[in-house]
Amino acid sequence: MIFHRIRDLREDADLTQTEISRQLNISQRAYSHYENGTRDIPTDILIAIADFYNVSIDYLLERTDKKHFIH
């Protein structure tokens, strides 16, 4: 699965893969694999990405088009 939304969110925030990978405390290469879908994103990293961009995990996984949970 290619994760278009994590790439789009990163680009919308004007961040490089290196910058976001530093925020997530992972290598740029690992982050690149996640964006390209060549590796599954570990749950802890998926949560960290959702928290960083303040979006829901369902949004990242393209299960919904709503960025935020409504309680």
PQR file with spaces between the fields and no chain letter, atoms N, CA, C, O and H, PARSE charges and radii, in Angstrom:
ATOM       1  N    MET     1       0.845   -1.183    0.000 -0.4000 1.5000
ATOM       2  CA   MET     1       0.000    0.000    0.000 -0.0000 2.0000
ATOM       3  C    MET     1       0.887    1.241    0.000  0.5500 1.7000
ATOM       4  O    MET     1       1.761    1.392    0.853 -0.5500 1.4000
ATOM       5  N    ILE     2       0.656    2.107   -0.945 -0.4000 1.5000
ATOM       6  CA   ILE     2       1.387    3.374   -1.001 -0.0000 2.0000
ATOM       7  C    ILE     2       0.619    4.394   -0.159  0.5500 1.7000
ATOM       8  O    ILE     2      -0.594    4.550   -0.301 -0.5500 1.4000
ATOM       9  H    ILE     2      -0.054    1.984   -1.638  0.4000 1.0000
ATOM      10  N    PHE     3       1.338    5.074    0.705 -0.4000 1.5000
ATOM      11  CA   PHE     3       0.711    6.021    1.618 -0.0000 2.0000
ATOM      12  C    PHE     3       0.809    7.432    1.049  0.5500 1.7000
ATOM      13  O    PHE     3       1.682    8.213    1.427 -0.5500 1.4000
ATOM      14  H    PHE     3       2.323    4.947    0.821  0.4000 1.0000
ATOM      15  N    HIS     4      -0.104    7.739    0.135 -0.4000 1.5000
ATOM      16  CA   HIS     4      -0.119    9.060   -0.500 -0.0000 2.0000
ATOM      17  C    HIS     4      -0.321   10.171    0.524  0.5500 1.7000
ATOM      18  O    HIS     4       0.253   11.253    0.398 -0.5500 1.4000
ATOM      19  H    HIS     4      -0.814    7.104   -0.172  0.4000 1.0000
ATOM      20  N    ARG     5      -1.128    9.901    1.522 -0.4000 1.5000
ATOM      21  CA   ARG     5      -1.468   10.982    2.452 -0.0000 2.0000
ATOM      22  C    ARG     5      -0.293   11.409    3.314  0.5500 1.7000
ATOM      23  O    ARG     5      -0.167   12.595    3.620 -0.5500 1.4000
ATOM      24  H    ARG     5      -1.594    9.022    1.624  0.4000 1.0000
ATOM      25  N    ILE     6       0.571   10.485    3.715 -0.4000 1.5000
ATOM      26  CA   ILE     6       1.700   10.946    4.521 -0.0000 2.0000
ATOM      27  C    ILE     6       2.657   11.775    3.673  0.5500 1.7000
ATOM      28  O    ILE     6       3.282   12.711    4.171 -0.5500 1.4000
ATOM      29  H    ILE     6       0.468    9.522    3.466  0.4000 1.0000
ATOM      30  N    ARG     7       2.772   11.434    2.398 -0.4000 1.5000
ATOM      31  CA   ARG     7       3.591   12.256    1.496 -0.0000 2.0000
ATOM      32  C    ARG     7       2.938   13.619    1.296  0.5500 1.7000
ATOM      33  O    ARG     7       3.610   14.648    1.372 -0.5500 1.4000
ATOM      34  H    ARG     7       2.265   10.673    1.993  0.4000 1.0000
ATOM      35  N    ASP     8       1.628   13.629    1.040 -0.4000 1.5000
ATOM      36  CA   ASP     8       0.925   14.897    0.816 -0.0000 2.0000
ATOM      37  C    ASP     8       0.988   15.797    2.041  0.5500 1.7000
ATOM      38  O    ASP     8       1.214   17.000    1.915 -0.5500 1.4000
ATOM      39  H    ASP     8       1.082   12.793    0.979  0.4000 1.0000
ATOM      40  N    LEU     9       0.790   15.226    3.224 -0.4000 1.5000
ATOM      41  CA   LEU     9       0.863   16.031    4.451 -0.0000 2.0000
ATOM      42  C    LEU     9       2.266   16.597    4.643  0.5500 1.7000
ATOM      43  O    LEU     9       2.428   17.752    5.035 -0.5500 1.4000
ATOM      44  H    LEU     9       0.606   14.248    3.326  0.4000 1.0000
ATOM      45  N    ARG    10       3.274   15.781    4.366 -0.4000 1.5000
ATOM      46  CA   ARG    10       4.659   16.245    4.502 -0.0000 2.0000
ATOM      47  C    ARG    10       4.943   17.390    3.537  0.5500 1.7000
ATOM      48  O    ARG    10       5.530   18.405    3.911 -0.5500 1.4000
ATOM      49  H    ARG    10       3.142   14.842    4.047  0.4000 1.0000
ATOM      50  N    GLU    11       4.517   17.209    2.292 -0.4000 1.5000
ATOM      51  CA   GLU    11       4.758   18.255    1.298 -0.0000 2.0000
ATOM      52  C    GLU    11       3.960   19.518    1.609  0.5500 1.7000
ATOM      53  O    GLU    11       4.463   20.626    1.419 -0.5500 1.4000
ATOM      54  H    GLU    11       4.040   16.384    1.988  0.4000 1.0000
ATOM      55  N    ASP    12       2.724   19.366    2.083 -0.4000 1.5000
ATOM      56  CA   ASP    12       1.912   20.531    2.465 -0.0000 2.0000
ATOM      57  C    ASP    12       2.556   21.317    3.603  0.5500 1.7000
ATOM      58  O    ASP    12       2.397   22.533    3.702 -0.5500 1.4000
ATOM      59  H    ASP    12       2.316   18.467    2.237  0.4000 1.0000
ATOM      60  N    ALA    13       3.287   20.601    4.462 -0.4000 1.5000
ATOM      61  CA   ALA    13       3.977   21.251    5.586 -0.0000 2.0000
ATOM      62  C    ALA    13       5.365   21.753    5.188  0.5500 1.7000
ATOM      63  O    ALA    13       6.118   22.247    6.028 -0.5500 1.4000
ATOM      64  H    ALA    13       3.416   19.612    4.382  0.4000 1.0000
ATOM      65  N    ASP    14       5.701   21.622    3.894 -0.4000 1.5000
ATOM      66  CA   ASP    14       7.015   22.031    3.379 -0.0000 2.0000
ATOM      67  C    ASP    14       8.169   21.378    4.141  0.5500 1.7000
ATOM      68  O    ASP    14       9.154   22.028    4.488 -0.5500 1.4000
ATOM      69  H    ASP    14       5.089   21.221    3.212  0.4000 1.0000
ATOM      70  N    LEU    15       8.019   20.076    4.391 -0.4000 1.5000
ATOM      71  CA   LEU    15       9.062   19.324    5.070 -0.0000 2.0000
ATOM      72  C    LEU    15       9.704   18.338    4.098  0.5500 1.7000
ATOM      73  O    LEU    15       9.054   17.826    3.187 -0.5500 1.4000
ATOM      74  H    LEU    15       7.218   19.548    4.108  0.4000 1.0000
ATOM      75  N    THR    16      10.975   18.089    4.309 -0.4000 1.5000
ATOM      76  CA   THR    16      11.659   17.049    3.547 -0.0000 2.0000
ATOM      77  C    THR    16      11.486   15.728    4.298  0.5500 1.7000
ATOM      78  O    THR    16      11.082   15.706    5.461 -0.5500 1.4000
ATOM      79  H    THR    16      11.504   18.505    5.049  0.4000 1.0000
ATOM      80  N    GLN    17      11.798   14.635    3.613 -0.4000 1.5000
ATOM      81  CA   GLN    17      11.767   13.339    4.291 -0.0000 2.0000
ATOM      82  C    GLN    17      12.755   13.317    5.453  0.5500 1.7000
ATOM      83  O    GLN    17      12.483   12.713    6.491 -0.5500 1.4000
ATOM      84  H    GLN    17      12.126   14.653    2.668  0.4000 1.0000
ATOM      85  N    THR    18      13.874   13.958    5.284 -0.4000 1.5000
ATOM      86  CA   THR    18      14.870   14.006    6.355 -0.0000 2.0000
ATOM      87  C    THR    18      14.327   14.734    7.576  0.5500 1.7000
ATOM      88  O    THR    18      14.524   14.290    8.707 -0.5500 1.4000
ATOM      89  H    THR    18      14.095   14.449    4.441  0.4000 1.0000
ATOM      90  N    GLU    19      13.647   15.849    7.349 -0.4000 1.5000
ATOM      91  CA   GLU    19      13.114   16.619    8.479 -0.0000 2.0000
ATOM      92  C    GLU    19      12.052   15.840    9.239  0.5500 1.7000
ATOM      93  O    GLU    19      12.078   15.814   10.469 -0.5500 1.4000
ATOM      94  H    GLU    19      13.487   16.210    6.430  0.4000 1.0000
ATOM      95  N    ILE    20      11.116   15.205    8.536 -0.4000 1.5000
ATOM      96  CA   ILE    20      10.068   14.457    9.246 -0.0000 2.0000
ATOM      97  C    ILE    20      10.650   13.209    9.892  0.5500 1.7000
ATOM      98  O    ILE    20      10.213   12.817   10.974 -0.5500 1.4000
ATOM      99  H    ILE    20      11.095   15.227    7.537  0.4000 1.0000
ATOM     100  N    SER    21      11.617   12.583    9.255 -0.4000 1.5000
ATOM     101  CA   SER    21      12.207   11.385    9.863 -0.0000 2.0000
ATOM     102  C    SER    21      12.931   11.742   11.163  0.5500 1.7000
ATOM     103  O    SER    21      12.947   10.942   12.099 -0.5500 1.4000
ATOM     104  H    SER    21      11.971   12.902    8.376  0.4000 1.0000
ATOM     105  N    ARG    22      13.523   12.917   11.228 -0.4000 1.5000
ATOM     106  CA   ARG    22      14.150   13.366   12.482 -0.0000 2.0000
ATOM     107  C    ARG    22      13.101   13.550   13.570  0.5500 1.7000
ATOM     108  O    ARG    22      13.324   13.177   14.722 -0.5500 1.4000
ATOM     109  H    ARG    22      13.510   13.567   10.468  0.4000 1.0000
ATOM     110  N    GLN    23      11.958   14.123   13.207 -0.4000 1.5000
ATOM     111  CA   GLN    23      10.869   14.303   14.172 -0.0000 2.0000
ATOM     112  C    GLN    23      10.372   12.956   14.702  0.5500 1.7000
ATOM     113  O    GLN    23       9.976   12.837   15.862 -0.5500 1.4000
ATOM     114  H    GLN    23      11.776   14.426   12.271  0.4000 1.0000
ATOM     115  N    LEU    24      10.400   11.954   13.837 -0.4000 1.5000
ATOM     116  CA   LEU    24       9.907   10.627   14.214 -0.0000 2.0000
ATOM     117  C    LEU    24      10.994    9.735   14.806  0.5500 1.7000
ATOM     118  O    LEU    24      10.719    8.622   15.253 -0.5500 1.4000
ATOM     119  H    LEU    24      10.721   12.050   12.895  0.4000 1.0000
ATOM     120  N    ASN    25      12.232   10.233   14.806 -0.4000 1.5000
ATOM     121  CA   ASN    25      13.385    9.507   15.331 -0.0000 2.0000
ATOM     122  C    ASN    25      13.624    8.192   14.569  0.5500 1.7000
ATOM     123  O    ASN    25      13.888    7.145   15.160 -0.5500 1.4000
ATOM     124  H    ASN    25      12.455   11.137   14.442  0.4000 1.0000
ATOM     125  N    ILE    26      13.523    8.289   13.247 -0.4000 1.5000
ATOM     126  CA   ILE    26      13.796    7.152   12.371 -0.0000 2.0000
ATOM     127  C    ILE    26      14.704    7.644   11.243  0.5500 1.7000
ATOM     128  O    ILE    26      14.905    8.848   11.089 -0.5500 1.4000
ATOM     129  H    ILE    26      13.309    9.140   12.767  0.4000 1.0000
ATOM     130  N    SER    27      15.244    6.727   10.466 -0.4000 1.5000
ATOM     131  CA   SER    27      16.102    7.135    9.355 -0.0000 2.0000
ATOM     132  C    SER    27      15.256    7.643    8.190  0.5500 1.7000
ATOM     133  O    SER    27      14.084    7.293    8.054 -0.5500 1.4000
ATOM     134  H    SER    27      15.080    5.749   10.591  0.4000 1.0000
ATOM     135  N    GLN    28      15.869    8.468    7.364 -0.4000 1.5000
ATOM     136  CA   GLN    28      15.184    8.966    6.169 -0.0000 2.0000
ATOM     137  C    GLN    28      14.843    7.806    5.250  0.5500 1.7000
ATOM     138  O    GLN    28      13.790    7.800    4.613 -0.5500 1.4000
ATOM     139  H    GLN    28      16.821    8.753    7.475  0.4000 1.0000
ATOM     140  N    ARG    29      15.722    6.835    5.182 -0.4000 1.5000
ATOM     141  CA   ARG    29      15.499    5.676    4.318 -0.0000 2.0000
ATOM     142  C    ARG    29      14.255    4.892    4.758  0.5500 1.7000
ATOM     143  O    ARG    29      13.448    4.482    3.925 -0.5500 1.4000
ATOM     144  H    ARG    29      16.578    6.840    5.700  0.4000 1.0000
ATOM     145  N    ALA    30      14.108    4.690    6.070 -0.4000 1.5000
ATOM     146  CA   ALA    30      12.925    3.986    6.586 -0.0000 2.0000
ATOM     147  C    ALA    30      11.665    4.770    6.242  0.5500 1.7000
ATOM     148  O    ALA    30      10.667    4.201    5.800 -0.5500 1.4000
ATOM     149  H    ALA    30      14.764    5.023    6.747  0.4000 1.0000
ATOM     150  N    TYR    31      11.723    6.092    6.451 -0.4000 1.5000
ATOM     151  CA   TYR    31      10.548    6.916    6.135 -0.0000 2.0000
ATOM     152  C    TYR    31      10.211    6.827    4.654  0.5500 1.7000
ATOM     153  O    TYR    31       9.036    6.753    4.295 -0.5500 1.4000
ATOM     154  H    TYR    31      12.534    6.555    6.810  0.4000 1.0000
ATOM     155  N    SER    32      11.205    6.833    3.802 -0.4000 1.5000
ATOM     156  CA   SER    32      10.978    6.722    2.367 -0.0000 2.0000
ATOM     157  C    SER    32      10.271    5.408    2.028  0.5500 1.7000
ATOM     158  O    SER    32       9.365    5.383    1.195 -0.5500 1.4000
ATOM     159  H    SER    32      12.159    6.893    4.094  0.4000 1.0000
ATOM     160  N    HIS    33      10.682    4.339    2.666 -0.4000 1.5000
ATOM     161  CA   HIS    33      10.013    3.045    2.457 -0.0000 2.0000
ATOM     162  C    HIS    33       8.535    3.128    2.848  0.5500 1.7000
ATOM     163  O    HIS    33       7.684    2.558    2.166 -0.5500 1.4000
ATOM     164  H    HIS    33      11.418    4.359    3.343  0.4000 1.0000
ATOM     165  N    TYR    34       8.227    3.827    3.928 -0.4000 1.5000
ATOM     166  CA   TYR    34       6.831    3.958    4.359 -0.0000 2.0000
ATOM     167  C    TYR    34       6.016    4.730    3.333  0.5500 1.7000
ATOM     168  O    TYR    34       4.914    4.315    2.975 -0.5500 1.4000
ATOM     169  H    TYR    34       8.919    4.290    4.482  0.4000 1.0000
ATOM     170  N    GLU    35       6.550    5.847    2.860 -0.4000 1.5000
ATOM     171  CA   GLU    35       5.827    6.642    1.861 -0.0000 2.0000
ATOM     172  C    GLU    35       5.597    5.853    0.579  0.5500 1.7000
ATOM     173  O    GLU    35       4.533    5.953   -0.032 -0.5500 1.4000
ATOM     174  H    GLU    35       7.445    6.184    3.152  0.4000 1.0000
ATOM     175  N    ASN    36       6.581    5.078    0.173 -0.4000 1.5000
ATOM     176  CA   ASN    36       6.499    4.340   -1.089 -0.0000 2.0000
ATOM     177  C    ASN    36       5.772    3.008   -0.965  0.5500 1.7000
ATOM     178  O    ASN    36       5.518    2.342   -1.968 -0.5500 1.4000
ATOM     179  H    ASN    36       7.445    4.996    0.669  0.4000 1.0000
ATOM     180  N    GLY    37       5.443    2.624    0.247 -0.4000 1.5000
ATOM     181  CA   GLY    37       4.707    1.383    0.452 -0.0000 2.0000
ATOM     182  C    GLY    37       5.540    0.129    0.338  0.5500 1.7000
ATOM     183  O    GLY    37       4.992   -0.966    0.204 -0.5500 1.4000
ATOM     184  H    GLY    37       5.650    3.166    1.062  0.4000 1.0000
ATOM     185  N    THR    38       6.863    0.264    0.388 -0.4000 1.5000
ATOM     186  CA   THR    38       7.706   -0.918    0.314 -0.0000 2.0000
ATOM     187  C    THR    38       7.895   -1.566    1.683  0.5500 1.7000
ATOM     188  O    THR    38       8.425   -2.673    1.778 -0.5500 1.4000
ATOM     189  H    THR    38       7.308    1.153    0.497  0.4000 1.0000
ATOM     190  N    ARG    39       7.470   -0.888    2.729 -0.4000 1.5000
ATOM     191  CA   ARG    39       7.439   -1.443    4.095 -0.0000 2.0000
ATOM     192  C    ARG    39       6.174   -0.959    4.774  0.5500 1.7000
ATOM     193  O    ARG    39       5.730    0.170    4.567 -0.5500 1.4000
ATOM     194  H    ARG    39       7.040    0.012    2.651  0.4000 1.0000
ATOM     195  N    ASP    40       5.600   -1.834    5.591 -0.4000 1.5000
ATOM     196  CA   ASP    40       4.458   -1.422    6.398 -0.0000 2.0000
ATOM     197  C    ASP    40       4.927   -0.462    7.485  0.5500 1.7000
ATOM     198  O    ASP    40       6.047   -0.566    7.985 -0.5500 1.4000
ATOM     199  H    ASP    40       5.960   -2.752    5.759  0.4000 1.0000
ATOM     200  N    ILE    41       4.064    0.461    7.836 -0.4000 1.5000
ATOM     201  CA   ILE    41       4.391    1.422    8.888 -0.0000 2.0000
ATOM     202  C    ILE    41       4.073    0.792   10.240  0.5500 1.7000
ATOM     203  O    ILE    41       2.934    0.385   10.470 -0.5500 1.4000
ATOM     204  H    ILE    41       3.155    0.546    7.430  0.4000 1.0000
ATOM     205  N    PRO    42       5.053    0.701   11.139 -0.5600 1.5000
ATOM     206  CA   PRO    42       4.778    0.167   12.473  0.2800 2.0000
ATOM     207  C    PRO    42       3.736    1.037   13.191  0.5500 1.7000
ATOM     208  O    PRO    42       3.652    2.243   12.964 -0.5500 1.4000
ATOM     209  N    THR    43       2.971    0.414   14.036 -0.4000 1.5000
ATOM     210  CA   THR    43       1.886    1.112   14.729 -0.0000 2.0000
ATOM     211  C    THR    43       2.383    2.340   15.480  0.5500 1.7000
ATOM     212  O    THR    43       1.737    3.386   15.425 -0.5500 1.4000
ATOM     213  H    THR    43       3.040   -0.566   14.221  0.4000 1.0000
ATOM     214  N    ASP    44       3.500    2.245   16.173 -0.4000 1.5000
ATOM     215  CA   ASP    44       3.987    3.395   16.944 -0.0000 2.0000
ATOM     216  C    ASP    44       4.366    4.562   16.038  0.5500 1.7000
ATOM     217  O    ASP    44       4.174    5.721   16.406 -0.5500 1.4000
ATOM     218  H    ASP    44       4.025    1.395   16.217  0.4000 1.0000
ATOM     219  N    ILE    45       4.899    4.265   14.867 -0.4000 1.5000
ATOM     220  CA   ILE    45       5.249    5.332   13.924 -0.0000 2.0000
ATOM     221  C    ILE    45       3.985    5.921   13.308  0.5500 1.7000
ATOM     222  O    ILE    45       3.899    7.134   13.114 -0.5500 1.4000
ATOM     223  H    ILE    45       5.055    3.324   14.568  0.4000 1.0000
ATOM     224  N    LEU    46       3.009    5.080   13.001 -0.4000 1.5000
ATOM     225  CA   LEU    46       1.738    5.561   12.461 -0.0000 2.0000
ATOM     226  C    LEU    46       1.058    6.506   13.445  0.5500 1.7000
ATOM     227  O    LEU    46       0.528    7.544   13.050 -0.5500 1.4000
ATOM     228  H    LEU    46       3.079    4.095   13.159  0.4000 1.0000
ATOM     229  N    ILE    47       1.073    6.150   14.715 -0.4000 1.5000
ATOM     230  CA   ILE    47       0.504    7.020   15.755 -0.0000 2.0000
ATOM     231  C    ILE    47       1.270    8.329   15.827  0.5500 1.7000
ATOM     232  O    ILE    47       0.667    9.397   15.931 -0.5500 1.4000
ATOM     233  H    ILE    47       1.504    5.307   15.037  0.4000 1.0000
ATOM     234  N    ALA    48       2.603    8.255   15.772 -0.4000 1.5000
ATOM     235  CA   ALA    48       3.431    9.467   15.847 -0.0000 2.0000
ATOM     236  C    ALA    48       3.159   10.395   14.654  0.5500 1.7000
ATOM     237  O    ALA    48       3.112   11.614   14.817 -0.5500 1.4000
ATOM     238  H    ALA    48       3.093    7.388   15.688  0.4000 1.0000
ATOM     239  N    ILE    49       2.982    9.825   13.466 -0.4000 1.5000
ATOM     240  CA   ILE    49       2.683   10.640   12.282 -0.0000 2.0000
ATOM     241  C    ILE    49       1.318   11.309   12.442  0.5500 1.7000
ATOM     242  O    ILE    49       1.169   12.500   12.169 -0.5500 1.4000
ATOM     243  H    ILE    49       3.021    8.834   13.334  0.4000 1.0000
ATOM     244  N    ALA    50       0.328   10.542   12.883 -0.4000 1.5000
ATOM     245  CA   ALA    50      -1.014   11.107   13.091 -0.0000 2.0000
ATOM     246  C    ALA    50      -0.969   12.228   14.123  0.5500 1.7000
ATOM     247  O    ALA    50      -1.593   13.272   13.933 -0.5500 1.4000
ATOM     248  H    ALA    50       0.449    9.575   13.105  0.4000 1.0000
ATOM     249  N    ASP    51      -0.238   12.019   15.206 -0.4000 1.5000
ATOM     250  CA   ASP    51      -0.107   13.057   16.237 -0.0000 2.0000
ATOM     251  C    ASP    51       0.614   14.284   15.704  0.5500 1.7000
ATOM     252  O    ASP    51       0.206   15.413   15.979 -0.5500 1.4000
ATOM     253  H    ASP    51       0.269   11.170   15.360  0.4000 1.0000
ATOM     254  N    PHE    52       1.675   14.075   14.950 -0.4000 1.5000
ATOM     255  CA   PHE    52       2.464   15.188   14.419 -0.0000 2.0000
ATOM     256  C    PHE    52       1.610   16.092   13.533  0.5500 1.7000
ATOM     257  O    PHE    52       1.684   17.317   13.636 -0.5500 1.4000
ATOM     258  H    PHE    52       2.006   13.158   14.727  0.4000 1.0000
ATOM     259  N    TYR    53       0.797   15.486   12.660 -0.4000 1.5000
ATOM     260  CA   TYR    53      -0.029   16.263   11.737 -0.0000 2.0000
ATOM     261  C    TYR    53      -1.428   16.551   12.283  0.5500 1.7000
ATOM     262  O    TYR    53      -2.230   17.223   11.635 -0.5500 1.4000
ATOM     263  H    TYR    53       0.737   14.491   12.576  0.4000 1.0000
ATOM     264  N    ASN    54      -1.709   16.037   13.477 -0.4000 1.5000
ATOM     265  CA   ASN    54      -3.016   16.233   14.107 -0.0000 2.0000
ATOM     266  C    ASN    54      -4.147   15.733   13.202  0.5500 1.7000
ATOM     267  O    ASN    54      -5.128   16.436   12.959 -0.5500 1.4000
ATOM     268  H    ASN    54      -1.057   15.491   14.003  0.4000 1.0000
ATOM     269  N    VAL    55      -3.986   14.515   12.716 -0.4000 1.5000
ATOM     270  CA   VAL    55      -5.002   13.863   11.891 -0.0000 2.0000
ATOM     271  C    VAL    55      -5.283   12.477   12.472  0.5500 1.7000
ATOM     272  O    VAL    55      -4.524   11.977   13.302 -0.5500 1.4000
ATOM     273  H    VAL    55      -3.189   13.944   12.913  0.4000 1.0000
ATOM     274  N    SER    56      -6.368   11.870   12.032 -0.4000 1.5000
ATOM     275  CA   SER    56      -6.698   10.525   12.510 -0.0000 2.0000
ATOM     276  C    SER    56      -5.903    9.478   11.730  0.5500 1.7000
ATOM     277  O    SER    56      -5.486    9.704   10.594 -0.5500 1.4000
ATOM     278  H    SER    56      -6.985   12.276   11.358  0.4000 1.0000
ATOM     279  N    ILE    57      -5.712    8.354   12.359 -0.4000 1.5000
ATOM     280  CA   ILE    57      -5.059    7.236   11.689 -0.0000 2.0000
ATOM     281  C    ILE    57      -5.914    6.760   10.527  0.5500 1.7000
ATOM     282  O    ILE    57      -5.380    6.377    9.487 -0.5500 1.4000
ATOM     283  H    ILE    57      -6.050    8.171   13.281  0.4000 1.0000
ATOM     284  N    ASP    58      -7.228    6.778   10.684 -0.4000 1.5000
ATOM     285  CA   ASP    58      -8.116    6.395    9.581 -0.0000 2.0000
ATOM     286  C    ASP    58      -7.893    7.288    8.366  0.5500 1.7000
ATOM     287  O    ASP    58      -7.968    6.819    7.230 -0.5500 1.4000
ATOM     288  H    ASP    58      -7.662    7.089   11.529  0.4000 1.0000
ATOM     289  N    TYR    59      -7.624    8.557    8.593 -0.4000 1.5000
ATOM     290  CA   TYR    59      -7.329    9.466    7.483 -0.0000 2.0000
ATOM     291  C    TYR    59      -6.030    9.056    6.796  0.5500 1.7000
ATOM     292  O    TYR    59      -5.968    9.012    5.568 -0.5500 1.4000
ATOM     293  H    TYR    59      -7.564    8.938    9.516  0.4000 1.0000
ATOM     294  N    LEU    60      -5.000    8.758    7.571 -0.4000 1.5000
ATOM     295  CA   LEU    60      -3.722    8.348    6.997 -0.0000 2.0000
ATOM     296  C    LEU    60      -3.861    7.070    6.177  0.5500 1.7000
ATOM     297  O    LEU    60      -3.213    6.910    5.142 -0.5500 1.4000
ATOM     298  H    LEU    60      -5.050    8.793    8.569  0.4000 1.0000
ATOM     299  N    LEU    61      -4.706    6.169    6.645 -0.4000 1.5000
ATOM     300  CA   LEU    61      -4.897    4.883    5.973 -0.0000 2.0000
ATOM     301  C    LEU    61      -5.949    4.944    4.873  0.5500 1.7000
ATOM     302  O    LEU    61      -6.299    3.925    4.278 -0.5500 1.4000
ATOM     303  H    LEU    61      -5.232    6.299    7.485  0.4000 1.0000
ATOM     304  N    GLU    62      -6.448    6.148    4.610 -0.4000 1.5000
ATOM     305  CA   GLU    62      -7.442    6.392    3.560 -0.0000 2.0000
ATOM     306  C    GLU    62      -8.742    5.632    3.782  0.5500 1.7000
ATOM     307  O    GLU    62      -9.411    5.224    2.833 -0.5500 1.4000
ATOM     308  H    GLU    62      -6.164    6.976    5.094  0.4000 1.0000
ATOM     309  N    ARG    63      -9.090    5.448    5.063 -0.4000 1.5000
ATOM     310  CA   ARG    63     -10.370    4.837    5.405 -0.0000 2.0000
ATOM     311  C    ARG    63     -11.463    5.885    5.503  0.5500 1.7000
ATOM     312  O    ARG    63     -12.650    5.560    5.516 -0.5500 1.4000
ATOM     313  H    ARG    63      -8.547    5.780    5.834  0.4000 1.0000
ATOM     314  N    THR    64     -11.053    7.155    5.571 -0.4000 1.5000
ATOM     315  CA   THR    64     -11.984    8.268    5.608 -0.0000 2.0000
ATOM     316  C    THR    64     -11.311    9.477    4.967  0.5500 1.7000
ATOM     317  O    THR    64     -10.086    9.551    4.880 -0.5500 1.4000
ATOM     318  H    THR    64     -10.089    7.420    5.559  0.4000 1.0000
ATOM     319  N    ASP    65     -12.134   10.416    4.522 -0.4000 1.5000
ATOM     320  CA   ASP    65     -11.601   11.672    4.002 -0.0000 2.0000
ATOM     321  C    ASP    65     -11.610   12.765    5.054  0.5500 1.7000
ATOM     322  O    ASP    65     -11.143   13.875    4.802 -0.5500 1.4000
ATOM     323  H    ASP    65     -13.130   10.356    4.592  0.4000 1.0000
ATOM     324  N    LYS    66     -12.139   12.461    6.232 -0.4000 1.5000
ATOM     325  CA   LYS    66     -12.157   13.433    7.330 -0.0000 2.0000
ATOM     326  C    LYS    66     -10.823   13.354    8.061  0.5500 1.7000
ATOM     327  O    LYS    66     -10.414   12.291    8.529 -0.5500 1.4000
ATOM     328  H    LYS    66     -12.519   11.560    6.437  0.4000 1.0000
ATOM     329  N    LYS    67     -10.160   14.489    8.149 -0.4000 1.5000
ATOM     330  CA   LYS    67      -8.839   14.511    8.779 -0.0000 2.0000
ATOM     331  C    LYS    67      -8.895   14.281   10.288  0.5500 1.7000
ATOM     332  O    LYS    67      -7.980   13.690   10.863 -0.5500 1.4000
ATOM     333  H    LYS    67     -10.492   15.353    7.769  0.4000 1.0000
ATOM     334  N    HIS    68      -9.953   14.740   10.920 -0.4000 1.5000
ATOM     335  CA   HIS    68     -10.004   14.717   12.388 -0.0000 2.0000
ATOM     336  C    HIS    68     -11.191   13.892   12.867  0.5500 1.7000
ATOM     337  O    HIS    68     -12.240   13.830   12.226 -0.5500 1.4000
ATOM     338  H    HIS    68     -10.696   15.220   10.453  0.4000 1.0000
ATOM     339  N    PHE    69     -10.985   13.268   14.007 -0.4000 1.5000
ATOM     340  CA   PHE    69     -12.084   12.566   14.663 -0.0000 2.0000
ATOM     341  C    PHE    69     -13.062   13.584   15.221  0.5500 1.7000
ATOM     342  O    PHE    69     -12.659   14.634   15.723 -0.5500 1.4000
ATOM     343  H    PHE    69     -10.133   13.318   14.528  0.4000 1.0000
ATOM     344  N    ILE    70     -14.306   13.282   15.135 -0.4000 1.5000
ATOM     345  CA   ILE    70     -15.331   14.106   15.785 -0.0000 2.0000
ATOM     346  C    ILE    70     -15.876   13.284   16.934  0.5500 1.7000
ATOM     347  O    ILE    70     -16.420   12.198   16.729 -0.5500 1.4000
ATOM     348  H    ILE    70     -14.633   12.430   14.727  0.4000 1.0000
ATOM     349  N    HIS    71     -15.730   13.804   18.148 -0.4000 1.5000
ATOM     350  CA   HIS    71     -16.166   13.060   19.337 -0.0000 2.0000
ATOM     351  C    HIS    71     -17.622   13.283   19.603  0.5500 1.7000
ATOM     352  O    HIS    71     -18.164   12.737   20.564 -0.5500 1.4000
ATOM     353  H    HIS    71     -15.288   14.685   18.314  0.4000 1.0000
